[in-house]
Amino acid sequence: MSKKNGPEPFFRPKKNRWYVEIDGKHVNLGPDESQARIRWHQIMAGTPATPTNINPSPSGVLVCRVIDLFVGWSLTHRPGRTAQWYQKHLQSFLDSLPDAATLTADQLKRHHVTNWVDAHGTWGANHRRGAITAVQRAFTWAEREGHITRSPIRGIEKPPAKRREQVLTLPEFQSLLTRIKEPAFRDVLEFCWETGSRVQEVRLIESQHVRFDRGRIELPPQQAKGKKRWRMIYLTPIAEDIVRRLIERRPSGLLFRNAAGEPWEAQNFNNRFCRLQHRMGREELVRQGFTLDPDVVQRFAKTLTLTKKVRSKTVPKSDKELLREARKKLTIKHAAKLGTKYALTAIRHSYCQRLLEAGVDSVTVATLMGHVDSVMVSRVYSHMGQATDHLRAALLRASPERASAEVAVRISQ
């Protein structure tokens, strides 16, 4: 793990030494990688790294070493995306520690973790929970492997997982599509709506996975979630048309790519949904006849950066530019409150709900969604409690005499 934006250590095989370049000079970190990284952290933190403090202190193993060892293990024994997820959160946690180069595991306290999480006010409950879990697992692993005696943050309190309740009806989804101009993004949304695919599955599909003779896409275990079973994604006619069109364009390689022809990243989808949220919010602002208060705009403009980069040169912004920037940012802020933020997971939830309301049994729904059994469908994906019209219709179908009586009453009224 490295300090953010800092130089990365590199290895010279001929000299059998690790080095890091600082101010144009190559600093010798020693032959052992783990100790070299410890010394590197100390240098980045401004702590002199001498042979007497390269090794862990008698009071315990350094926190940065535990994290380095765990990330190295994750990169070898966990899927790439999972290892990157650990690395991202652990790097952020390490950067939050003012004494990361000298702090030992037995000196680490729970407040170090909670202070780090609390400093990120924009993180939601699930993000906060995941971040704490990432740090917790690193030290639990270190305890299990014998690097430390006991995890110092065992039993740390985490916010409860927040269930996603967002489900779209067909009219809502169609309205969503009308606001999306990018064909590549529309293809992803329609494909997920028709098949219930996971985000990571869409990003992996290639022509070699497609079996039109069986009406499905077959992802091998090493590319499927859990890495144990084949993932079968069954195609509707609309989904099949999308896949055929993409195969004609890309006979080999990834089928679903963004407008620039590059592989989709999770953040790409999030950015597009954020822009969609702002657009829908602006539409609502127009309907409400919303206008910005000129005094508020003036005050906010004074808080903005007064300069900008033009051809690598720093130049001052004009008053007109500052006001325009202030209006734009304030409008986006108000629009975000009124617009709905969607996600591809909501489309997957909607797929599940749609099948259940159509009378498909939960075991079949679970199989179509790629689950081993129906537990996840009933516990996470089913939103039947919200489908009041569907539930009442089902009740009346089970009580035909009562339904007939209600109809007679309505006619008489």
C-alpha positions in Angstrom: 0.0 0.0 0.0 1.2 3.5 -0.8 0.6 7.0 0.3 -1.7 8.7 -2.1 0.0 10.1 -5.2 3.4 9.0 -3.8 6.2 7.3 -5.7 6.0 3.6 -6.0 8.8 1.2 -4.9 10.4 -0.8 -7.7 12.7 -3.9 -7.7 16.1 -4.2 -9.4 16.8 -7.9 -10.0 20.5 -7.4 -10.8 21.1 -5.8 -7.4 18.4 -7.7 -5.6 17.2 -4.6 -4.0 14.0 -2.5 -3.7 14.3 1.2 -4.5 12.0 4.3 -4.5 12.8 7.5 -6.4 12.6 10.6 -4.3 13.7 14.0 -5.7 15.4 12.3 -8.6 17.5 10.0 -6.3 17.0 6.3 -5.9 16.7 5.4 -2.3 17.8 1.8 -1.3 15.0 0.1 0.6 16.7 -3.3 1.1 16.2 -6.8 -0.3 13.2 -7.8 1.6 9.9 -6.6 0.1 7.8 -6.4 3.3 10.6 -4.5 5.2 11.2 -2.3 2.1 7.6 -1.3 2.1 7.7 -0.5 5.8 10.7 1.7 5.3 9.0 3.3 2.3 5.9 4.2 4.5 8.2 5.7 7.0 10.0 7.8 4.4 6.6 9.0 3.0 5.5 9.9 6.5 8.7 11.9 7.1 10.0 9.5 9.7 13.7 8.6 9.3 14.0 4.9 8.4 17.1 3.4 10.0 18.0 -0.2 10.4 16.8 0.1 14.0 13.2 0.9 13.1 12.8 -1.1 9.9 11.7 -4.1 11.8 8.4 -4.1 13.8 8.7 -2.6 17.2 8.7 -4.9 20.2 5.2 -3.7 21.1 3.7 -5.1 17.9 3.6 -5.3 14.2 3.2 -2.1 12.3 -0.3 -1.4 10.9 1.0 -0.6 7.5 2.8 -4.0 7.4 -0.5 -5.8 8.3 -2.2 -4.0 5.5 0.5 -4.6 3.0 0.6 -8.3 3.8 -3.2 -8.6 3.5 -3.4 -6.7 0.2 -0.6 -8.9 -1.2 -2.5 -12.0 -0.1 -5.8 -10.7 -1.6 -4.2 -10.0 -4.9 -3.2 -13.7 -5.1 -6.1 -15.5 -3.5 -9.1 -13.3 -4.2 -10.7 -12.2 -7.5 -9.3 -9.0 -9.1 -12.3 -6.8 -8.4 -12.5 -8.0 -4.8 -8.8 -7.4 -4.2 -9.0 -3.9 -5.7 -12.0 -3.2 -3.5 -9.9 -4.1 -0.4 -7.0 -2.2 -1.7 -9.0 1.0 -2.3 -10.5 1.1 1.2 -7.4 0.1 3.0 -5.4 2.7 1.2 -7.9 5.3 2.2 -7.7 4.1 5.8 -3.9 4.2 5.8 -3.9 7.7 4.4 -6.1 8.8 7.3 -3.6 7.8 9.9 -1.2 10.7 10.8 1.3 8.2 12.3 0.8 5.4 9.8 4.6 4.7 9.5 5.0 4.0 13.3 1.6 3.0 14.5 1.5 -0.7 15.6 -1.4 -3.1 15.6 -1.7 -3.1 19.4 -1.8 0.7 19.3 -4.6 0.7 16.8 -8.0 1.7 18.4 -11.5 1.5 17.2 -11.7 5.3 17.0 -9.1 5.3 14.3 -11.6 3.5 12.1 -14.7 5.4 13.2 -12.9 8.7 12.7 -11.9 7.7 9.2 -15.4 6.7 8.3 -17.0 9.8 9.9 -14.6 12.0 7.9 -16.4 10.9 4.7 -19.8 12.5 5.2 -21.0 11.6 1.7 -20.8 7.8 2.3 -24.1 6.1 2.8 -24.8 3.4 5.4 -23.8 0.5 3.1 -20.6 2.2 2.0 -19.7 2.9 5.6 -20.4 -0.7 6.5 -18.3 -2.0 3.6 -15.4 0.3 4.5 -15.3 -0.9 8.1 -15.6 -4.5 7.0 -12.6 -4.1 4.7 -10.3 -2.9 7.6 -11.8 -5.5 9.9 -11.0 -8.4 7.6 -7.4 -7.3 7.1 -6.7 -7.6 10.9 -8.9 -10.8 11.3 -6.8 -12.4 8.5 -3.6 -11.2 10.2 -4.7 -12.8 13.5 -5.6 -16.0 11.7 -2.3 -16.2 9.9 -0.3 -15.5 13.1 1.0 -12.1 12.2 -0.7 -10.5 15.2 -2.0 -12.0 18.5 -5.5 -10.5 18.3 -7.4 -8.2 16.0 -7.5 -4.8 17.8 -10.8 -3.8 16.1 -12.7 -7.1 16.6 -16.4 -6.4 17.3 -16.3 -2.8 16.1 -19.9 -1.5 15.6 -21.0 -1.1 12.0 -24.1 0.5 10.6 -26.8 -2.1 9.6 -27.0 -2.9 5.9 -29.6 -0.8 4.2 -31.8 -2.8 1.8 -32.3 -1.3 -1.6 -36.1 -0.7 -2.1 -36.0 0.8 -5.6 -38.2 -1.0 -8.1 -39.3 0.3 -11.5 -42.5 -0.4 -13.3 -42.5 -0.8 -17.1 -43.8 2.7 -17.7 -41.1 4.1 -15.4 -38.4 2.2 -17.2 -39.7 3.3 -20.6 -39.7 6.9 -19.3 -36.1 6.4 -18.2 -35.1 5.2 -21.6 -36.5 8.3 -23.3 -34.1 10.5 -21.4 -31.0 8.4 -22.5 -29.4 9.4 -25.8 -26.3 7.3 -25.7 -27.0 4.0 -27.6 -24.3 2.0 -25.7 -25.9 2.9 -22.3 -29.4 2.1 -23.6 -28.2 -1.3 -24.7 -26.9 -2.1 -21.2 -30.1 -0.9 -19.5 -32.4 -2.8 -21.9 -30.3 -6.0 -21.7 -30.4 -5.9 -17.9 -34.1 -5.2 -17.9 -34.7 -8.2 -20.1 -32.3 -10.6 -18.4 -31.8 -9.5 -14.8 -28.0 -9.6 -15.3 -25.6 -8.4 -12.7 -23.4 -5.4 -13.5 -20.2 -7.4 -13.5 -21.7 -10.0 -15.8 -22.6 -7.5 -18.4 -19.0 -6.2 -18.4 -17.6 -9.7 -19.1 -19.9 -11.0 -21.9 -18.1 -11.9 -25.1 -19.3 -13.5 -28.3 -17.8 -16.9 -27.3 -20.2 -17.0 -24.3 -23.3 -16.7 -26.5 -25.3 -19.8 -27.4 -28.2 -18.8 -29.6 -29.1 -22.5 -30.1 -29.8 -22.7 -26.4 -31.2 -19.1 -26.1 -28.7 -18.1 -23.4 -25.3 -16.8 -22.5 -23.0 -19.2 -20.6 -20.3 -17.7 -18.3 -17.8 -20.3 -17.0 -17.3 -20.6 -13.3 -14.1 -18.6 -13.2 -16.0 -15.6 -14.5 -19.2 -16.2 -12.6 -20.0 -14.9 -9.1 -18.8 -17.3 -6.5 -16.4 -19.0 -9.0 -18.1 -22.4 -8.5 -21.0 -22.7 -11.0 -21.7 -21.8 -14.6 -23.9 -18.7 -14.9 -26.7 -19.0 -17.5 -28.3 -15.8 -18.6 -31.4 -16.6 -20.6 -32.3 -14.3 -23.5 -35.6 -12.8 -24.4 -36.2 -11.8 -28.0 -35.3 -8.2 -27.2 -32.1 -9.2 -25.4 -31.2 -11.6 -28.3 -31.6 -8.8 -30.8 -29.2 -6.6 -28.8 -26.6 -9.4 -28.6 -26.8 -10.2 -32.3 -26.3 -6.6 -33.2 -23.3 -6.2 -30.9 -21.7 -9.5 -32.2 -22.0 -8.2 -35.8 -20.1 -5.1 -34.7 -17.6 -6.9 -32.4 -17.1 -10.6 -33.4 -14.5 -11.0 -30.7 -13.7 -9.3 -27.4 -16.2 -7.7 -25.0 -19.6 -7.1 -26.4 -20.8 -4.2 -24.2 -18.6 -1.2 -24.4 -19.1 2.5 -23.8 -19.5 5.2 -26.4 -15.7 5.5 -26.7 -15.4 1.8 -27.4 -13.8 1.1 -24.0 -14.8 -1.5 -21.5 -17.5 -0.4 -19.0 -16.4 0.4 -15.5 -18.7 0.5 -12.5 -18.0 4.2 -12.1 -19.1 4.8 -15.7 -22.6 3.6 -14.9 -22.8 5.7 -11.7 -21.7 8.8 -13.5 -24.4 8.4 -16.1 -27.1 7.8 -13.5 -25.9 10.9 -11.7 -26.3 13.0 -14.9 -29.7 11.4 -15.4 -30.7 12.4 -11.9 -29.6 16.0 -12.5 -31.5 16.1 -15.8 -34.7 14.8 -14.2 -34.3 17.3 -11.4 -33.8 20.2 -13.8 -37.0 19.2 -15.6 -38.8 19.3 -12.2 -37.3 22.7 -11.4 -38.7 24.0 -14.7 -42.1 22.7 -13.9 -42.0 24.3 -10.5 -40.9 27.6 -12.0 -37.8 27.6 -9.8 -35.4 30.5 -10.0 -32.1 31.2 -8.1 -31.9 34.0 -5.7 -29.3 36.5 -7.2 -27.9 37.3 -3.7 -27.3 33.6 -3.0 -25.5 33.3 -6.4 -23.4 36.3 -5.6 -22.4 35.0 -2.2 -21.6 31.5 -3.5 -19.6 32.9 -6.4 -17.2 34.5 -3.9 -16.4 31.0 -2.4 -15.3 29.5 -5.8 -11.8 29.2 -7.1 -10.8 32.5 -8.6 -8.4 31.1 -11.2 -8.4 28.5 -14.0 -6.0 26.7 -16.2 -5.7 27.8 -19.9 -3.0 26.1 -21.9 -1.1 25.2 -18.8 -1.2 28.8 -17.5 -3.1 30.0 -14.5 -5.4 32.9 -15.3 -8.0 34.7 -13.3 -11.7 34.0 -13.9 -13.9 36.9 -14.9 -16.9 38.0 -12.7 -19.2 36.7 -15.5 -17.5 33.3 -15.4 -17.7 33.1 -11.7 -21.4 33.9 -11.7 -22.1 31.4 -14.5 -20.2 28.7 -12.5 -22.1 29.5 -9.4 -25.5 29.3 -11.1 -24.6 26.0 -12.7 -23.4 24.4 -9.4 -26.4 25.7 -7.4 -28.8 24.5 -10.0 -27.2 21.0 -10.0 -27.4 21.0 -6.2 -31.2 21.8 -6.2 -31.8 19.4 -9.2 -30.1 16.5 -7.3 -32.6 16.8 -4.5 -35.6 16.5 -6.9 -34.2 14.0 -9.4 -34.3 10.2 -8.8 -31.0 8.4 -8.5 -31.2 5.0 -10.3 -28.7 2.2 -10.4 -28.4 -1.1 -12.4 -29.2 -3.0 -9.2 -32.6 -1.4 -9.2 -33.2 -2.8 -12.7 -32.2 -6.3 -11.4 -34.6 -5.9 -8.5 -37.3 -4.8 -11.0 -36.7 -7.9 -13.1 -37.2 -10.2 -10.0 -40.4 -8.3 -9.0 -41.8 -8.5 -12.5 -41.4 -12.2 -12.7 -42.9 -12.8 -9.3 -45.9 -10.7 -10.1 -46.3 -12.6 -13.3 -46.7 -15.8 -11.3 -43.3 -17.3 -11.8 -42.3 -19.4 -8.8 -39.5 -18.2 -6.6 -37.2 -21.2 -7.4 -37.4 -20.5 -11.1 -36.8 -16.8 -10.5 -33.8 -17.6 -8.4 -32.4 -19.8 -11.2 -32.9 -17.1 -13.8 -31.1 -14.6 -11.6 -28.2 -16.9 -11.0 -28.8 -17.9 -7.4 -28.3 -21.4 -5.9 -31.7 -21.3 -4.1 -34.6 -19.0 -3.5 -33.3 -17.6 -0.2 -31.8 -14.4 -1.7 -35.0 -13.8 -3.8 -37.2 -13.9 -0.7 -34.8 -12.1 1.6 -33.3 -9.4 -0.7 -34.9 -9.1 -4.1 -38.6 -9.6 -3.5 -40.5 -6.4 -3.0 -44.0 -8.0 -2.8 -44.8 -5.9 0.3 -44.9 -2.8 -2.0 -47.0 -4.4 -4.7 -50.3 -3.6 -3.1 -52.4 -3.9 -6.3 -50.9 -7.2 -7.2 -51.4 -8.6 -3.7 -55.0 -7.5 -3.5 -55.7 -9.0 -7.0 -54.1 -12.3 -5.8 -56.4 -12.2 -2.7 -59.5 -11.6 -4.7 -58.5 -14.5 -7.1 -58.4 -16.7 -4.1 -61.8 -15.5 -2.9 -64.0 -15.3 -6.1 -67.2 -14.9 -4.1 -65.9 -11.9 -2.3 -64.6 -10.4 -5.6 -68.0 -10.9 -7.3 -69.7 -9.2 -4.3 -67.4 -6.2 -4.5 -68.0 -5.8 -8.2 -71.8 -5.9 -7.7 -71.5 -3.2 -5.0 -69.5 -0.9 -7.3 -72.0 -1.3 -10.1 -74.9 -0.5 -7.8 -73.1 2.7 -6.7 
